[in-house]
Amino acid sequence: MQSLTRPKPRPKADPAPSRWSWRLQRLMLTPGFRFGLRVGVPFVLTLGGGIAFFSNAQRPAFAIRVADARASIQERPEFMVNLMAIDGVEDKLSEDIRAICPWTCPSVHLIWTLRRCA
């Protein structure tokens, strides 16, 4: 059901930006500030990350975390090789391949074994 009285008119919003918005817009127009954002911030972040990474106290902890992550990925059952077949070749070539690269499955280090065989 509609009201018989007119709705009260809303006051129009002020189209002018707030003081902080205006100051930020003016600051973004200055070339030095834009250069600082474009070049200075990435430089400082990279420098800070490099100092943190290359400090002798953090390097062993980072290496341990990388080794743990790699081991956890390699030991997942969906990445384990349980069977390897040599199809589409003659019997002599298949026997030669098995003689050159003998391994038992599952092998976590199958990639390293294949690199040694090549």
ABEGO torsion letter per residue (X at the ends): XBBABBBBBBBBBBABBBAAAAAAAAAAABAAAAAAAAAAAAAAAAAAAAAAAABAAAAAAAAAAAAAAAAAAAABAAABBABBBBBGBBAAAAAAAAAABBBBOBBAAAAAAAAAAX
